[in-house]
Structures are given as structure tokens and as C-alpha cells.
Amino acid sequence: MFDLILGVARADERIRAVYMNGSRTNRHAPKDLFQDYDIVYVVTQTKPFYEDKSWIDRFGERLYMQCPDEMDALLGQETDWDACYGWLIQFADGNRLDLHVEPAEKNHFLEDKLCVTLLDKDGILPPIPEPSDEAYWVKRPSAGEYRATCNEFWWCLNNVAKGLWRDEIPYVQDMINCHVRTQLTKMLSWKVGVLTDFQVSCGKSGKYMHRWLPADWWTRFLQTYGGGTAEDIWRAVFVMCDLFDEAARDVGAALGFSYEEEEAANGRWHLAHVRGLAKDAESYDA
């Protein structure tokens, strides 16, 4: 793939430099067959490349692809194809190429610390330090961020409770995975930060947290992904509560933040109470 990527660049006078970013430049990212090739061609102009897309045929047989800038335009979002244009390509041989073209005067080379120069015909790319994922390290929270995360976690669970009582499973799953889980993952990432002095990245959606969390914590985190029945979800929700409560206490103690124990206790009580209500209950006190 690298021979192909660089061969195309060397043979095309419109392409003046090539750089790579993403997981392949991150020494902490696991190496496997599904790693994308995140490549940027620095070109004289982007327009000839996006107007005649036949040039990408030289990369091989495609299964399918996406042009995200065109998708944004279809959705009515503002785009500037002359500043940057991209193709996300899945090939029949299993390789995936995330390819972008951008003009030399508007390149984003220095904006990402995970960039590596692969080719520079004219010396237009400035020197850059060794690639580092420092920009993605877990950030130490402020007291306000910590407090807001705790409140959001316990507050959103009341929507989960009433949704489960009503058997509104799609709504419940949305509340859990788009709201509650976000706060849990954030708190667990701060726990990782405390354990590592905030010098590691947990990866997108916390996918690398297992490297630093105690093994039983990671097992419990996976148990928070409940099934499609109300009973499965109830079990997962209470695992979430236990895990969040423990992590929040640890993070708060380590960073000198006050944890609202009454809020947590009342939130848990409300969940348990709603879980015990009969489906035909006509009052909260039934």
C-alpha cells in the first residue's frame, strides 16, 4: 500500500507532498489488518482531483466509498472543496484508504501531532517533532466538569427508569448510550487519568481503557451493555450505577472534589423504586 500510495504521488506532478496521520503513526495504537491508511496529498489545486474522480481507480478494486464533503453538501452544510476534499475507500482486498487532497497554502500538517512526512518534492512541509498522541491524552477535569458529569449521569437515569417502566426500549437504549454512558465513560477515563497522571489516551469511546483499568472494572464495564429486554437493561443499569459511583468517589478523592453522595443515593433509590412499580400502577407510591 505504501508503494502504491507513494508511486501514485511520484508519478503525478500535481501532487507535491504526502503525509500520513491517524493510528499508523501512533506507536501506542495496536497494529492489525484493519488499520486505515490516513493519507493527505498536498496538491497544486484540489479541483482537478474532485472534478474527475477516475484517477483514484489506480489504487485498486473498490467495494464502496464515501465522499464526506459531498455528503455534507447534500445535508446543506457549508463546505470548501478547494481547501480540502476527501475520499474514504474500502478496497476488495481488505485495505481501507482515507485519502484527502489539500493545497499547499492551506495544508493542515502542523495541526495534528500524529503527522509523518512520507514525501516532499519541494520541501514545502515544515519540520515536525516525532508523532505523539499527547493531544488525545485524558484531560484533568475541573471541579465544575466533575460536578456536571456526576449530575448528568444521575439525572438522565430518571429518563431510563420511566422508559423501562413504559417498555419504551428504543428510547431507553438511546438515553443510555447517548447520554448516560457518555458520562460513565468520561468518569472512567478520569479514573485512568488519575492512575496514569493524565499521560495516556483512552482512545475513541474509551476503547483502550482496558489497558489501565483494573480487570474487574473492565469486566463490569462490558456488563453495562445490556440486551434487548427490560430485565437485561435493568441489570446493566445497576452495574453502571455501581461502577460510576465507585469511579466518581475515587476520582473525587484523588483530585480534591466533593462528591454529592445524597444525589447518588437518591438517584439509585428512584431507579429501584420505579423498577418495583407494577405495570398498572396509578401512582408513584403504589
C-alpha positions as CSV (number, residue, x, y, z in Angstrom):
1,M,0.0,0.0,0.0
2,F,2.8,2.5,0.8
3,D,4.5,1.7,-2.5
4,L,1.2,2.3,-4.3
5,I,0.4,5.5,-2.4
6,L,3.9,6.9,-3.0
7,G,4.1,5.6,-6.5
8,V,0.9,7.5,-7.4
9,A,2.3,10.7,-5.8
10,R,5.7,10.5,-7.6
11,A,4.0,9.9,-11.0
12,D,1.6,12.8,-10.7
13,E,3.2,16.3,-11.0
14,R,0.1,17.8,-9.4
15,I,0.9,16.1,-6.1
16,R,3.8,17.9,-4.4
17,A,3.9,16.2,-1.0
18,V,2.4,13.4,1.0
19,Y,1.9,13.0,4.8
20,M,0.2,10.5,7.0
21,N,-1.7,10.7,10.3
22,G,-4.0,8.5,12.3
23,S,-3.4,5.2,14.0
24,R,-0.5,4.1,11.8
25,T,1.6,7.0,13.1
26,N,0.6,6.4,16.8
27,R,3.1,4.0,18.4
28,H,0.5,3.3,21.2
29,A,-2.2,2.2,18.8
30,P,-2.5,-1.6,18.3
31,K,-1.3,-2.8,14.9
32,D,-3.7,-5.0,12.9
33,L,-5.0,-5.7,9.5
34,F,-7.9,-3.2,9.9
35,Q,-5.8,-0.1,10.4
36,D,-6.7,2.6,7.9
37,Y,-4.2,4.4,5.8
38,D,-4.9,8.1,6.6
39,I,-3.1,9.9,3.8
40,V,-3.1,13.5,2.7
41,Y,-1.8,14.6,-0.7
42,V,-0.6,18.2,-0.8
43,V,-1.5,19.3,-4.3
44,T,-1.3,22.4,-6.6
45,Q,-5.1,22.5,-6.8
46,T,-7.9,20.3,-5.4
47,K,-10.4,21.0,-8.2
48,P,-8.9,18.7,-10.9
49,F,-8.9,15.8,-8.4
50,Y,-12.6,16.1,-7.3
51,E,-13.9,17.0,-10.7
52,D,-12.5,13.9,-12.4
53,K,-12.5,11.1,-9.8
54,S,-11.3,8.4,-12.3
55,W,-7.7,9.0,-11.1
56,I,-8.5,7.1,-7.8
57,D,-9.1,3.9,-9.9
58,R,-5.4,3.3,-9.9
59,F,-5.5,2.4,-6.2
60,G,-7.3,-0.9,-6.9
61,E,-10.7,-2.5,-6.9
62,R,-13.2,-0.7,-4.7
63,L,-16.0,-2.3,-2.8
64,Y,-17.6,1.1,-2.0
65,M,-16.6,4.5,-0.8
66,Q,-17.8,7.7,0.7
67,C,-17.0,11.3,-0.2
68,P,-17.8,13.1,3.1
69,D,-17.6,16.6,1.7
70,E,-20.3,15.7,-0.8
71,M,-22.4,14.2,2.0
72,D,-22.1,17.4,3.9
73,A,-23.1,19.4,0.9
74,L,-26.2,17.2,0.4
75,L,-27.1,17.9,4.0
76,G,-26.9,21.6,3.5
77,Q,-23.7,22.1,5.4
78,E,-21.1,24.7,4.4
79,T,-18.1,23.1,2.5
80,D,-14.9,24.4,0.9
81,W,-13.7,21.7,-1.6
82,D,-10.9,23.9,-2.8
83,A,-9.4,23.9,0.8
84,C,-9.8,20.1,1.3
85,Y,-11.6,17.2,-0.3
86,G,-11.6,13.6,0.7
87,W,-12.5,10.0,-0.2
88,L,-13.0,7.2,2.3
89,I,-12.4,4.0,0.3
90,Q,-12.9,0.3,1.2
91,F,-11.0,-1.9,-1.2
92,A,-11.8,-5.5,-2.2
93,D,-8.5,-6.7,-0.7
94,G,-9.5,-5.5,2.8
95,N,-7.4,-2.3,2.8
96,R,-9.1,1.0,3.6
97,L,-7.7,4.3,2.4
98,D,-8.8,7.6,3.9
99,L,-7.4,10.0,1.3
100,H,-7.5,13.7,1.3
101,V,-6.2,16.4,-1.1
102,E,-5.4,19.9,0.1
103,P,-3.4,22.8,-1.5
104,A,0.0,23.7,-0.2
105,E,-1.1,27.1,1.1
106,K,-3.9,25.6,3.2
107,N,-2.4,22.3,4.4
108,H,-3.1,21.2,8.0
109,F,0.2,19.5,8.5
110,L,1.1,21.2,11.8
111,E,-2.4,20.9,13.3
112,D,-2.0,17.2,14.2
113,K,0.8,15.9,16.3
114,L,0.4,12.5,14.8
115,C,1.6,13.6,11.3
116,V,4.5,12.0,9.5
117,T,6.0,13.2,6.2
118,L,6.2,10.5,3.5
119,L,7.2,12.5,0.5
120,D,8.1,16.2,0.0
121,K,9.2,17.1,-3.6
122,D,9.7,20.8,-2.9
123,G,10.5,21.0,0.8
124,I,7.1,22.7,1.5
125,L,6.3,20.7,4.7
126,P,8.0,22.2,7.8
127,P,9.9,20.1,10.3
128,I,7.7,18.5,12.8
129,P,8.5,16.6,16.1
130,E,8.2,12.8,16.4
131,P,4.5,11.8,16.3
132,S,2.8,11.9,19.6
133,D,-0.8,11.2,20.8
134,E,-0.4,13.8,23.6
135,A,-3.3,15.9,22.1
136,Y,-5.6,12.9,22.8
137,W,-4.5,12.3,26.4
138,V,-7.2,12.3,29.1
139,K,-7.6,15.9,30.3
140,R,-7.7,16.6,34.0
141,P,-11.2,17.8,34.8
142,S,-12.1,20.9,36.6
143,A,-14.3,20.8,39.7
144,G,-17.1,22.1,37.5
145,E,-16.7,19.4,34.9
146,Y,-16.6,16.7,37.6
147,R,-19.8,18.1,39.2
148,A,-21.6,18.4,35.9
149,T,-20.7,14.9,34.9
150,C,-22.0,13.4,38.1
151,N,-25.2,15.4,37.9
152,E,-25.9,14.5,34.3
153,F,-25.3,10.8,35.0
154,W,-27.8,10.6,37.9
155,W,-30.3,12.9,36.3
156,C,-30.5,11.1,32.9
157,L,-31.2,7.8,34.7
158,N,-34.6,9.0,35.7
159,N,-35.5,9.0,32.0
160,V,-34.1,5.5,31.7
161,A,-36.3,4.4,34.7
162,K,-39.6,5.7,33.3
163,G,-38.7,4.4,29.8
164,L,-38.2,0.9,31.2
165,W,-41.4,1.1,33.2
166,R,-43.2,2.0,29.9
167,D,-41.4,-0.7,27.9
168,E,-40.0,2.0,25.6
169,I,-36.9,0.1,24.8
170,P,-35.6,2.1,21.8
171,Y,-35.9,5.3,23.9
172,V,-34.2,3.7,26.8
173,Q,-31.3,2.5,24.7
174,D,-30.9,5.9,23.2
175,M,-30.9,7.6,26.7
176,I,-28.3,5.1,28.0
177,N,-25.9,5.0,25.1
178,C,-26.1,8.7,24.0
179,H,-26.3,10.3,27.5
180,V,-25.7,8.1,30.5
181,R,-22.9,6.0,29.0
182,T,-21.1,9.2,27.9
183,Q,-20.8,10.3,31.5
184,L,-19.7,6.9,32.7
185,T,-17.0,6.6,30.0
186,K,-15.9,10.1,30.9
187,M,-15.6,9.3,34.6
188,L,-13.8,6.0,33.9
189,S,-11.4,7.9,31.6
190,W,-10.7,10.3,34.5
191,K,-10.0,7.3,36.7
192,V,-7.5,6.2,34.1
193,G,-6.1,9.7,34.2
194,V,-5.6,9.5,37.9
195,L,-3.9,6.2,37.6
196,T,-1.5,7.4,34.9
197,D,-1.0,11.0,35.9
198,F,-3.1,12.0,32.8
199,Q,-0.5,11.0,30.3
200,V,-2.3,8.4,28.2
201,S,-5.1,8.3,25.7
202,C,-8.2,6.1,26.2
203,G,-9.0,6.1,22.5
204,K,-12.3,6.8,20.9
205,S,-15.2,5.8,23.0
206,G,-12.8,4.6,25.7
207,K,-11.7,1.6,23.6
208,Y,-8.3,1.5,25.3
209,M,-9.4,1.9,28.9
210,H,-8.9,-1.8,29.5
211,R,-5.1,-1.2,29.4
212,W,-5.2,0.7,32.7
213,L,-8.5,-0.1,34.5
214,P,-8.4,-3.0,37.0
215,A,-9.5,-6.1,35.2
216,D,-12.7,-6.5,37.2
217,W,-13.7,-2.9,36.4
218,W,-13.3,-3.6,32.7
219,T,-15.4,-6.7,33.0
220,R,-18.1,-4.8,34.8
221,F,-18.0,-2.0,32.2
222,L,-18.7,-4.6,29.4
223,Q,-21.6,-5.8,31.5
224,T,-23.2,-2.4,31.2
225,Y,-24.0,-3.2,27.6
226,G,-27.4,-4.8,28.3
227,G,-29.5,-6.9,25.9
228,G,-32.8,-6.1,24.3
229,T,-35.2,-6.9,27.1
230,A,-36.2,-4.7,30.0
231,E,-34.8,-7.1,32.6
232,D,-31.4,-7.2,30.8
233,I,-31.3,-3.5,30.7
234,W,-32.2,-3.1,34.4
235,R,-29.3,-5.3,35.4
236,A,-27.0,-3.4,33.2
237,V,-28.2,0.0,34.6
238,F,-27.4,-1.1,38.2
239,V,-24.0,-2.2,37.1
240,M,-23.5,1.2,35.6
241,C,-24.6,2.8,38.9
242,D,-22.1,0.8,40.9
243,L,-19.3,1.4,38.6
244,F,-19.9,5.2,38.2
245,D,-20.3,5.6,42.0
246,E,-17.1,3.8,42.7
247,A,-15.1,5.7,40.0
248,A,-16.6,9.1,41.0
249,R,-15.6,8.6,44.6
250,D,-12.0,7.6,43.6
251,V,-11.6,10.5,41.2
252,G,-13.1,13.0,43.6
253,A,-10.9,11.9,46.4
254,A,-7.8,12.0,44.2
255,L,-8.5,15.4,42.7
256,G,-10.0,17.0,45.8
257,F,-13.5,17.3,44.5
258,S,-16.7,16.9,46.6
259,Y,-19.0,14.0,45.5
260,E,-22.7,14.5,46.0
261,E,-23.4,11.3,47.9
262,E,-27.1,12.2,48.6
263,E,-27.7,12.8,44.9
264,A,-26.3,9.4,44.0
265,A,-28.2,7.6,46.8
266,N,-31.5,9.3,45.8
267,G,-30.9,8.5,42.1
268,R,-30.3,4.9,42.9
269,W,-33.4,4.8,45.2
270,H,-35.5,6.2,42.4
271,L,-34.4,3.5,40.0
272,A,-35.1,0.7,42.4
273,H,-38.5,2.2,43.3
274,V,-39.6,2.5,39.7
275,R,-38.3,-1.0,38.9
276,G,-40.6,-2.3,41.6
277,L,-43.7,-0.5,40.5
278,A,-46.4,-2.6,38.9
279,K,-47.1,-2.0,35.3
280,D,-50.6,-0.9,36.1
281,A,-49.6,1.3,39.0
282,E,-51.6,4.6,39.0
283,S,-49.4,6.4,41.5
284,Y,-45.7,6.7,42.3
285,D,-46.5,5.5,45.9
286,A,-48.3,2.3,44.7
